[in-house]
Amino acid sequence: MTIETTNSKTPAAVAEAILNPKPKKRILIIGGGYAGFYTAWKLEKLLSKNEAEVTLVDPLPYMTYQPFLPEVAAGSIEPRHVIVSHRQHLKKTRLVSGRMSKVNHKAKKATISIEGGKSRVIEYDQIVMTAGAVTRTFPIKGIAEQAIGMKTVEEAVEVRNRLIGNFERAAALPKSSKLRKRLLTTVVVGGGFAGIEAFAELRSAATKLVGYYPEIDFEEVEFHLIEAMGRIMPEVSLKTSLWVIDNLAKRNAIVHLDTQLTSADNGIVKLSTGETMESDLIIWTAGVAAAPVAKNCDFPLDARFRVMANTKLQIVDGEKVIAGAWTAGDVSAVPDLSGGGVGGFCVPNAQHAVRQAKLLAKNLVAGIRGEAPKEYFHKNLGAVAGLGIGVGAFQSGKIGLTGFVAWIFHRGYHGLAMPTWERKIRVVSGWAWNFILGRDLSSVEAMRDPRLFFETWATKAGK
């Protein structure tokens, strides 16, 4: 007995589908950071072979796992291991190396600036805005000229090179030298997780460095963290944050609370308390801002220039959903249904970016297939911070842990969170080798100008 189902296609319908197949949907992703990479990665798994064509646009050919940057700066992780190559891991996605300069969503066209070439116009059916964020700064004299951020792998490598290079130069100077004191003084601005982890990891690395420089005493090496608020690490309990401050103080690392940086002109750091110090290494970690490219779109933005979204990660104009437009990650203003977000929106962190991206991919595919999208809901699982080898802080609800156990939690969580098994294995194996051989504290400062050696000795024409 043959049972005919109601959704069985007739021979005529099958023939029509073969002769006139539906055109592939064109999906354009702007930005290849956390949200953009994970969206493309998930789409590759969800979409059927001829269902859609995905294009990702980013000026960089990789995604950076930013929670590992402090360990890169401290010599605990090889820099290349914290980045994930787009071309190596996005097998089905069309990749365009460029920067979005304009989006005309009414015409479904995006203009992409190509370095060294003419701009390209890419047509699309669905667009995903995941341009991420940049370091937020304030107009403080000297910051733009003297400071360095901690948001890219290149910055982390430069911090590492400069810290070690400063030790090398200071060791050759007399203890009475003013320059020696400047070289051995590190200043970090911002007491959030990024700032505290960078501060603590670098202090840990500097302590290890002292052992290789008999000319330098431990007490000479100064670390100062400047925080404008009355506490650090708002994601953890006050008790945990106070433990961190006390632990850092024992390591000769001073945290200045309720203190603002008023000037960093010529490396002379002036504080609102009246204190002054000189530093050759000033690191700025005081917040992030939505990527400026969002201003080049015709999508509604909030007061912080984030793309407005609803809980389904669709771009909205007030209550109206803009068809064919999606957003996630740091560039977006997504309502936080858990009630824990600042101002009612999800905070810009990796937890949200990754989870939003995965749901966005599912919702986008659901939309293509005529299904209903789902709302984004994520309650903060907690927070973990690495504070140097063997020291960490962990907070989940009212449970707070510090010290070695918290450090194990930190490495376990981020080791698992690192995307792709290939990258997980590289990072974890690096940790294992460091346990045996110690962290890598080599410096290659000449990488800033790799042609200098060749140019210096090359024979010039006509000479």
C-alpha positions as CSV (number, residue, x, y, z in Angstrom):
1,M,0.0,0.0,0.0
2,T,1.3,3.4,-1.0
3,I,0.7,6.4,1.3
4,E,0.8,9.8,-0.5
5,T,1.8,12.6,1.8
6,T,0.3,16.1,1.4
7,N,3.7,17.7,0.9
8,S,4.9,15.3,-1.9
9,K,6.0,17.1,-5.0
10,T,4.3,16.3,-8.3
11,P,6.5,15.4,-11.3
12,A,5.7,18.8,-12.8
13,A,6.9,20.6,-9.7
14,V,10.1,18.6,-9.6
15,A,10.7,19.4,-13.2
16,E,10.1,23.1,-12.7
17,A,12.5,23.1,-9.7
18,I,15.2,21.5,-11.9
19,L,14.7,23.8,-14.9
20,N,14.2,27.0,-12.9
21,P,16.0,26.7,-9.6
22,K,15.5,29.4,-7.0
23,P,18.5,31.8,-7.0
24,K,20.8,31.5,-4.0
25,K,20.3,34.0,-1.3
26,R,23.2,36.4,-1.0
27,I,24.3,37.0,2.6
28,L,26.8,39.7,3.4
29,I,28.6,39.8,6.7
30,I,30.4,43.1,7.6
31,G,33.2,42.4,10.1
32,G,35.1,39.2,10.9
33,G,35.6,39.4,14.6
34,Y,33.8,37.3,17.2
35,A,30.3,37.9,16.0
36,G,31.1,37.9,12.3
37,F,33.4,34.8,12.3
38,Y,30.9,32.8,14.4
39,T,28.0,33.8,12.3
40,A,29.8,32.7,9.1
41,W,31.1,29.5,10.8
42,K,27.6,28.6,12.0
43,L,26.0,29.4,8.6
44,E,28.3,27.0,6.9
45,K,26.9,24.2,9.1
46,L,23.3,25.2,8.8
47,L,22.8,26.1,5.1
48,S,22.2,23.5,2.5
49,K,24.5,23.3,-0.5
50,N,22.7,25.6,-2.9
51,E,20.6,27.6,-0.4
52,A,22.7,30.7,0.0
53,E,26.1,32.3,-0.8
54,V,27.9,33.9,2.2
55,T,30.4,36.8,1.8
56,L,32.4,38.1,4.7
57,V,34.2,41.5,4.5
58,D,37.0,42.5,6.9
59,P,40.3,44.3,6.4
60,L,42.0,41.6,8.5
61,P,42.3,38.0,7.5
62,Y,41.7,36.6,11.0
63,M,39.6,36.8,14.2
64,T,41.4,37.6,17.4
65,Y,40.5,35.9,20.7
66,Q,41.0,39.0,22.8
67,P,40.8,37.4,26.3
68,F,44.2,35.9,25.6
69,L,45.9,39.2,24.8
70,P,47.3,39.8,28.3
71,E,48.9,36.4,28.2
72,V,50.4,37.2,24.8
73,A,51.9,40.4,26.3
74,A,53.2,38.4,29.3
75,G,54.9,35.7,27.1
76,S,52.5,32.9,28.1
77,I,50.9,32.3,24.7
78,E,52.4,32.4,21.2
79,P,50.8,35.5,19.4
80,R,49.8,33.5,16.3
81,H,47.8,31.0,18.4
82,V,45.3,33.6,19.6
83,I,44.2,34.4,16.1
84,V,41.9,32.3,13.9
85,S,42.5,32.4,10.2
86,H,39.4,33.1,8.1
87,R,40.6,31.3,5.1
88,Q,41.8,28.3,7.1
89,H,38.5,27.8,8.9
90,L,35.7,29.3,6.7
91,K,35.8,26.8,3.9
92,K,32.5,27.8,2.2
93,T,32.5,31.5,2.8
94,R,33.6,34.0,0.1
95,L,36.1,36.4,1.8
96,V,36.8,40.0,0.7
97,S,39.7,41.9,2.2
98,G,38.4,45.4,2.5
99,R,36.5,47.9,4.6
100,M,32.9,48.8,4.3
101,S,32.5,52.5,3.4
102,K,28.8,52.7,2.7
103,V,25.6,50.6,2.9
104,N,22.5,51.5,1.0
105,H,20.0,49.0,2.4
106,K,17.1,50.3,0.3
107,A,19.1,49.3,-2.8
108,K,20.6,46.3,-1.0
109,K,24.1,47.4,-2.0
110,A,27.3,47.8,0.1
111,T,30.4,49.7,-1.1
112,I,33.7,48.2,0.0
113,S,37.0,50.1,0.0
114,I,39.9,47.9,-1.2
115,E,43.4,48.9,-0.2
116,G,45.4,49.7,-3.4
117,G,42.4,49.2,-5.7
118,K,39.0,50.5,-6.7
119,S,36.0,50.3,-4.4
120,R,33.7,47.4,-5.0
121,V,29.9,47.3,-4.8
122,I,28.5,44.1,-3.4
123,E,24.8,43.3,-3.8
124,Y,23.0,41.3,-1.1
125,D,19.7,40.0,0.0
126,Q,20.5,39.7,3.7
127,I,23.1,41.8,5.6
128,V,24.7,41.1,8.9
129,M,26.3,44.0,10.8
130,T,29.1,42.6,13.1
131,A,31.8,45.3,12.7
132,G,32.8,45.0,16.4
133,A,34.3,47.8,18.5
134,V,37.4,50.0,18.8
135,T,39.2,51.3,21.8
136,R,37.4,54.3,23.4
137,T,39.6,57.2,24.4
138,F,39.2,60.7,25.7
139,P,40.9,63.9,24.7
140,I,43.6,63.7,27.3
141,K,46.9,65.4,26.3
142,G,49.5,62.9,25.3
143,I,47.3,59.8,25.2
144,A,47.0,59.6,21.4
145,E,50.8,60.1,21.1
146,Q,52.1,58.0,24.0
147,A,49.7,55.3,25.0
148,I,49.0,51.9,23.4
149,G,45.8,49.8,23.6
150,M,45.3,46.1,24.4
151,K,42.7,45.2,21.8
152,T,44.7,43.7,19.0
153,V,47.4,41.0,18.8
154,E,49.7,43.6,17.3
155,E,49.3,45.8,20.4
156,A,49.9,42.9,22.7
157,V,53.1,42.0,20.9
158,E,54.3,45.6,21.0
159,V,53.6,45.8,24.8
160,R,55.6,42.6,25.3
161,N,58.6,43.9,23.2
162,R,58.6,47.2,24.9
163,L,58.4,45.9,28.4
164,I,61.4,43.6,27.8
165,G,63.3,46.2,25.8
166,N,62.8,48.7,28.6
167,F,64.4,46.2,31.1
168,E,67.4,45.8,28.7
169,R,68.0,49.5,28.4
170,A,67.4,50.2,32.1
171,A,70.0,47.6,33.1
172,A,72.7,49.5,31.4
173,L,71.9,52.8,33.1
174,P,73.0,53.9,36.6
175,K,70.4,53.6,39.4
176,S,70.4,57.3,39.8
177,S,69.3,57.8,36.2
178,K,65.9,59.5,35.7
179,L,65.5,57.6,32.4
180,R,66.1,54.2,34.2
181,K,63.2,55.0,36.6
182,R,61.0,55.9,33.6
183,L,61.8,52.7,31.7
184,L,61.0,50.6,34.8
185,T,57.6,52.2,35.4
186,T,54.5,50.8,33.7
187,V,51.1,52.6,33.8
188,V,47.7,51.0,32.9
189,V,44.6,53.1,32.6
190,G,41.3,51.3,33.3
191,G,40.3,48.9,36.1
192,G,37.9,46.7,34.2
193,F,38.7,43.1,33.3
194,A,40.9,44.0,30.4
195,G,42.9,46.5,32.4
196,I,43.3,44.3,35.5
197,E,44.3,41.2,33.5
198,A,46.9,43.1,31.5
199,F,48.2,44.8,34.6
200,A,48.5,41.6,36.6
201,E,49.9,39.5,33.8
202,L,52.6,42.1,33.0
203,R,53.5,42.4,36.7
204,S,53.9,38.7,36.8
205,A,56.1,38.8,33.7
206,A,58.2,41.7,35.1
207,T,58.8,39.7,38.3
208,K,60.1,36.8,36.3
209,L,62.3,39.2,34.2
210,V,64.0,40.6,37.3
211,G,65.6,37.2,37.8
212,Y,67.4,37.6,34.5
213,Y,68.7,41.1,35.3
214,P,70.9,41.2,38.4
215,E,71.4,44.9,37.7
216,I,67.7,45.6,38.6
217,D,66.1,45.3,42.0
218,F,62.5,44.1,42.4
219,E,61.6,47.3,44.3
220,E,62.7,49.4,41.3
221,V,60.1,48.0,39.0
222,E,56.9,50.1,39.5
223,F,53.4,49.2,38.2
224,H,50.5,51.7,38.6
225,L,46.8,51.2,37.6
226,I,44.6,54.2,37.3
227,E,40.9,53.8,37.8
228,A,38.4,56.7,37.9
229,M,35.8,54.7,39.8
230,G,35.9,53.7,43.5
231,R,36.5,50.0,42.7
232,I,37.8,47.6,40.1
233,M,36.2,44.7,38.2
234,P,32.5,45.6,38.6
235,E,31.6,42.1,37.3
236,V,32.9,40.5,40.5
237,S,31.9,41.0,44.2
238,L,33.5,43.8,46.2
239,K,35.1,41.1,48.4
240,T,36.8,39.5,45.4
241,S,37.9,42.9,43.9
242,L,39.5,43.9,47.2
243,W,41.3,40.6,47.4
244,V,42.7,41.3,43.9
245,I,43.9,44.8,45.0
246,D,45.6,43.3,48.1
247,N,47.3,40.6,46.1
248,L,48.6,43.1,43.6
249,A,49.9,45.3,46.3
250,K,52.0,42.4,47.7
251,R,53.5,42.2,44.2
252,N,54.5,45.9,44.2
253,A,51.6,46.8,41.9
254,I,49.7,49.9,43.0
255,V,46.0,50.5,42.2
256,H,44.9,54.1,42.3
257,L,41.1,54.3,42.9
258,D,38.9,57.4,42.4
259,T,41.8,58.8,40.3
260,Q,41.7,60.2,36.9
261,L,44.5,60.6,34.4
262,T,44.8,64.3,33.5
263,S,47.8,64.3,31.2
264,A,50.4,61.9,29.7
265,D,52.2,64.5,27.6
266,N,55.8,63.3,26.7
267,G,55.2,60.3,29.0
268,I,54.8,62.4,32.1
269,V,51.7,61.0,33.8
270,K,49.7,63.4,35.9
271,L,46.9,62.3,38.1
272,S,43.9,64.1,39.6
273,T,45.4,63.4,43.0
274,G,48.4,65.6,42.2
275,E,50.8,62.6,41.8
276,T,53.2,62.6,38.9
277,M,55.3,59.9,37.4
278,E,57.1,59.2,34.2
279,S,56.5,56.1,32.1
280,D,57.7,54.7,28.8
281,L,54.9,52.2,28.7
282,I,51.3,53.6,29.1
283,I,48.5,51.1,28.3
284,W,45.0,52.3,27.8
285,T,42.1,49.9,28.5
286,A,39.4,52.3,29.6
287,G,36.5,51.0,27.5
288,V,35.4,50.3,24.0
289,A,33.2,52.1,21.4
290,A,31.2,50.7,18.5
291,A,33.2,50.6,15.3
292,P,32.9,54.0,13.5
293,V,32.0,52.2,10.2
294,A,28.4,51.8,11.6
295,K,28.0,55.5,10.9
296,N,28.4,54.8,7.2
297,C,25.2,52.7,7.1
298,D,21.6,53.9,6.7
299,F,20.6,52.0,9.8
300,P,19.3,53.6,13.0
301,L,21.9,54.1,15.7
302,D,21.6,54.9,19.4
303,A,23.4,57.7,21.3
304,R,26.5,55.5,21.4
305,F,26.4,54.9,17.7
306,R,25.4,51.2,18.0
307,V,23.1,49.6,15.5
308,M,19.6,49.3,17.0
309,A,18.3,45.8,17.3
310,N,15.5,43.8,18.8
311,T,15.8,40.6,20.9
312,K,15.7,38.5,17.7
313,L,18.9,40.3,16.5
314,Q,17.0,42.0,13.7
315,I,17.9,45.6,13.0
316,V,15.0,47.9,13.9
317,D,13.8,51.4,13.4
318,G,11.8,52.0,16.5
319,E,9.4,49.1,16.7
320,K,9.6,48.4,12.9
321,V,11.8,45.5,11.8
322,I,14.0,46.3,8.8
323,A,13.7,43.3,6.6
324,G,16.9,41.5,5.6
325,A,19.1,43.3,8.2
326,W,20.7,41.7,11.2
327,T,23.3,42.7,13.8
328,A,25.2,41.2,16.8
329,G,28.2,41.8,19.0
330,D,29.9,45.0,20.2
331,V,28.5,47.2,17.3
332,S,24.9,46.4,18.3
333,A,22.5,47.6,20.9
334,V,20.6,44.3,21.7
335,P,18.1,44.4,24.6
336,D,19.2,42.2,27.5
337,L,16.2,40.1,28.6
338,S,18.1,38.8,31.7
339,G,17.9,42.3,33.2
340,G,21.6,42.4,33.9
341,G,22.7,44.7,31.1
342,V,23.8,48.3,31.5
343,G,21.0,50.5,30.4
344,G,18.9,47.5,29.4
345,F,21.3,46.3,26.7
346,C,23.8,43.5,26.5
347,V,27.3,44.6,27.5
348,P,30.0,44.3,24.9
349,N,31.8,41.1,25.8
350,A,32.8,37.8,24.2
351,Q,30.0,35.8,26.0
352,H,27.3,37.8,24.3
353,A,29.0,38.2,20.9
354,V,29.6,34.4,20.4
355,R,26.1,33.4,21.6
356,Q,24.4,36.2,19.6
357,A,26.2,35.1,16.5
358,K,25.2,31.5,16.8
359,L,21.5,32.5,17.3
360,L,21.7,35.1,14.5
361,A,22.8,32.4,12.1
362,K,19.9,30.2,13.1
363,N,17.4,33.0,12.9
364,L,18.7,34.1,9.5
365,V,18.4,30.6,8.1
366,A,14.9,30.3,9.7
367,G,13.9,33.5,7.9
368,I,15.1,32.2,4.6
369,R,13.1,29.0,5.1
370,G,9.9,30.9,6.2
371,E,10.3,29.9,9.9
372,A,10.0,32.2,12.9
373,P,13.1,33.6,14.6
374,K,13.8,33.1,18.3
375,E,14.7,35.7,21.0
376,Y,18.1,36.1,22.4
377,F,18.4,35.4,26.1
378,H,21.6,34.8,28.0
379,K,22.2,35.2,31.7
380,N,25.8,35.9,32.7
381,L,27.5,32.7,33.6
382,G,30.1,34.5,35.7
383,A,33.5,36.0,35.2
384,V,37.0,34.6,35.3
385,A,40.3,36.6,35.3
386,G,43.9,35.5,35.0
387,L,46.2,37.5,37.2
388,G,49.5,36.0,36.3
389,I,50.9,32.4,36.6
390,G,49.0,30.5,39.3
391,V,46.8,33.5,40.3
392,G,43.2,34.1,39.3
393,A,39.7,35.4,40.3
394,F,36.4,33.7,39.6
395,Q,32.9,35.0,40.3
396,S,29.5,33.2,39.6
397,G,26.6,34.7,41.5
398,K,27.5,34.8,45.1
399,I,30.3,32.3,44.7
400,G,33.7,33.9,44.5
401,L,37.1,32.1,44.3
402,T,40.6,33.5,44.2
403,G,44.1,32.2,43.8
404,F,45.3,29.0,42.1
405,V,41.8,27.3,41.8
406,A,40.4,30.4,40.1
407,W,43.4,30.4,37.8
408,I,42.7,26.8,36.8
409,F,39.0,27.8,36.1
410,H,40.3,30.7,34.0
411,R,42.5,28.6,31.8
412,G,39.9,25.8,31.6
413,Y,37.1,28.1,30.5
414,H,39.1,30.0,27.9
415,G,40.8,26.9,26.6
416,L,37.4,25.5,25.9
417,A,36.0,28.8,24.5
418,M,38.8,29.2,22.0
419,P,37.2,28.5,18.6
420,T,38.3,25.5,16.5
421,W,40.1,22.4,17.8
422,E,43.2,23.3,15.9
423,R,43.6,26.5,17.9
424,K,42.6,24.9,21.2
425,I,45.4,22.3,20.8
426,R,48.0,25.0,19.9
427,V,47.1,27.1,23.0
428,V,46.9,24.2,25.5
429,S,50.0,22.5,24.2
430,G,51.8,25.9,24.5
431,W,50.7,26.1,28.2
432,A,52.0,22.6,28.7
433,W,55.4,23.4,27.3
434,N,55.6,26.6,29.3
435,F,55.0,24.6,32.4
436,I,58.1,22.7,31.6
437,L,60.3,25.3,30.0
438,G,58.9,28.5,31.5
439,R,57.2,31.4,29.7
440,D,58.9,32.9,26.6
441,L,60.3,36.3,27.5
442,S,62.2,37.0,24.3
443,S,61.7,40.3,22.6
444,V,62.1,41.3,18.9
445,E,61.7,45.1,19.0
446,A,63.2,45.5,15.6
447,M,60.0,44.0,14.1
448,R,58.6,47.5,14.3
449,D,60.9,48.4,11.3
450,P,61.9,45.1,9.7
451,R,63.7,46.8,6.8
452,L,66.0,48.9,9.0
453,F,68.9,46.4,9.0
454,F,68.7,45.9,5.3
455,E,68.4,49.6,4.5
456,T,71.3,50.5,6.8
457,W,73.8,48.3,4.9
458,A,72.3,48.3,1.4
459,T,74.5,49.9,-1.3
460,K,72.7,53.0,-2.5
461,A,72.5,53.8,-6.3
462,G,75.2,56.4,-7.4
463,K,77.4,55.8,-4.3
